[in-house]
C-alpha cells in the first residue's frame, strides 16, 4: 500500500471515530403531555411504555433512529 493511501486511510478512520464521539442519544419512557419534537439527536431509546395524550403531537425528525428495548 502506498504512503498516500495509508495517510488517507488514517484520516478516514479518525473522522469515523470522531463522529461517533459526538453521537447523541437519550432514553425516554412515561407520559408525554405536551407537543414534543425529537430533534437534534441520533438515537432515542424507548426504555419502557410511552403514553401520548389525545390531541398531543409527537414529531420525530427524519434520520432519528428510535430503538425500543
Residue frames relative to the residue before (quaternion, step in Angstrom):
aa qw qx qy qz dx dy dz
X 1.0000 0.0000 0.0000 0.0000 0.00 0.00 0.00
X 0.4583 -0.6982 0.4754 0.2766 3.57 -0.90 0.88
X 0.6460 -0.5302 0.3891 0.3875 3.52 -1.27 0.45
X 0.6285 0.5462 -0.3239 0.4490 3.57 1.03 -0.82
X 0.6632 0.4999 -0.2926 0.4740 3.56 0.98 -0.89
X 0.6250 0.5378 -0.3321 0.4581 3.60 1.03 -0.74
X 0.6531 0.5046 -0.3113 0.4712 3.58 0.95 -0.86
X 0.6414 0.5276 -0.3163 0.4584 3.56 0.97 -0.86
X 0.6499 0.5189 -0.3046 0.4643 3.57 0.97 -0.87
X 0.6480 0.5112 -0.3127 0.4701 3.59 0.96 -0.86
X 0.6546 0.5100 -0.3153 0.4604 3.60 0.93 -0.84
X 0.6513 0.5095 -0.3157 0.4654 3.59 0.93 -0.84
X 0.6566 0.5048 -0.3127 0.4650 3.60 0.92 -0.85
X 0.6446 0.5180 -0.3216 0.4613 3.58 0.99 -0.81
X 0.6477 0.5128 -0.3205 0.4634 3.60 0.98 -0.79
X 0.6568 0.5097 -0.3129 0.4593 3.58 0.95 -0.83
X 0.6685 0.4906 -0.2992 0.4721 3.57 0.94 -0.86
X 0.6453 0.5166 -0.3205 0.4627 3.58 0.98 -0.80
X 0.6376 0.5319 -0.3325 0.4473 3.58 0.95 -0.81
X 0.6694 0.4972 -0.3115 0.4556 3.59 0.96 -0.78
X 0.5968 0.5619 -0.3669 0.4399 3.61 1.15 -0.47
X 0.7392 0.4009 -0.2169 0.4957 3.56 1.10 -0.66
X 0.4013 0.6985 -0.4908 0.3319 3.57 1.25 0.17
X 0.1605 -0.8003 0.5739 0.0657 3.53 -0.90 0.93
X 0.0711 0.7743 -0.6277 0.0378 3.50 -1.15 0.63
X 0.0679 -0.7790 0.6166 0.0910 3.54 -1.26 0.25
X 0.3957 -0.6962 0.5536 0.2284 3.51 -1.30 0.46
X 0.0316 -0.8054 0.5917 -0.0161 3.53 -1.07 0.77
X 0.1559 0.7288 -0.6630 0.0705 3.52 -1.30 0.53
X 0.6437 0.5730 -0.3697 0.3474 3.54 -1.26 0.19
X 0.7538 -0.4149 0.3438 0.3760 3.48 -1.34 -0.61
X 0.1069 -0.7620 0.6362 0.0565 3.58 -0.87 1.00
X 0.0087 0.8440 -0.5327 0.0611 3.57 -0.41 1.24
X 0.6895 0.3318 -0.2912 0.5742 3.60 1.26 0.37
X 0.6217 -0.5197 0.4110 0.4177 3.57 -1.18 0.49
X 0.0428 -0.8238 0.5615 -0.0651 3.54 -0.72 1.12
X 0.0974 -0.7657 0.6328 0.0621 3.55 -1.11 0.78
X 0.2468 -0.7306 0.6182 0.1522 3.52 -0.89 0.98
X 0.1906 0.7810 -0.5580 0.2057 3.54 -0.42 1.28
X 0.8020 0.3419 -0.2134 0.4408 3.56 -1.21 0.41
X 0.6609 0.4343 -0.3233 0.5198 3.58 1.19 0.39
X 0.4977 -0.6455 0.4870 0.3137 3.55 -1.25 0.33
X 0.8206 0.0542 0.0426 0.5673 3.56 0.89 -1.01
X 0.1399 -0.7311 0.6606 0.0977 3.53 -1.13 0.80
X 0.1630 -0.7890 0.5883 0.0694 3.57 -0.69 1.12
X 0.2062 -0.7678 0.5987 0.0978 3.55 -0.59 1.20
X 0.1720 -0.8493 0.4970 0.0473 3.54 -0.32 1.30
X 0.7780 0.0583 -0.0333 0.6247 3.59 1.27 -0.26
X 0.7538 -0.3539 0.2574 0.4903 3.60 -1.21 -0.23
X 0.1602 -0.7342 0.6504 0.1110 3.52 -1.28 0.62
X 0.1174 -0.7728 0.6221 0.0436 3.54 -0.98 0.93
X 0.0987 -0.7762 0.6219 0.0325 3.58 -0.77 1.09
X 0.4431 -0.7204 0.4734 0.2460 3.57 -0.65 1.17
X 0.6074 -0.5191 0.4517 0.3971 3.56 -1.28 0.45
X 0.8283 0.1951 -0.2054 0.4833 3.55 -1.16 0.79
X 0.5694 0.5369 -0.3982 0.4785 3.61 1.24 0.28
X 0.2449 -0.7791 0.5647 0.1188 3.58 -1.01 0.85
X 0.1243 -0.7379 0.6596 0.0702 3.52 -0.98 0.96
X 0.0813 -0.7976 0.5977 -0.0002 3.57 -0.60 1.21
X 0.1217 -0.7719 0.6222 0.0485 3.56 -0.90 0.99
X 0.3870 -0.7501 0.4903 0.2172 3.57 -0.51 1.20
X 0.6083 -0.5615 0.4130 0.3796 3.59 -1.14 0.60
X 0.7796 0.3470 -0.2633 0.4500 3.55 -1.09 0.76
X 0.5793 0.5582 -0.3890 0.4490 3.58 1.24 -0.12
X 0.2922 -0.7507 0.5747 0.1440 3.52 -0.85 1.05
X 0.1432 -0.7779 0.6082 0.0665 3.58 -0.79 1.04
X 0.1019 -0.8080 0.5802 -0.0048 3.54 -0.62 1.23
X 0.1848 -0.7783 0.5926 0.0945 3.57 -0.74 1.08
X 0.1771 -0.8070 0.5586 0.0733 3.56 -0.73 1.06
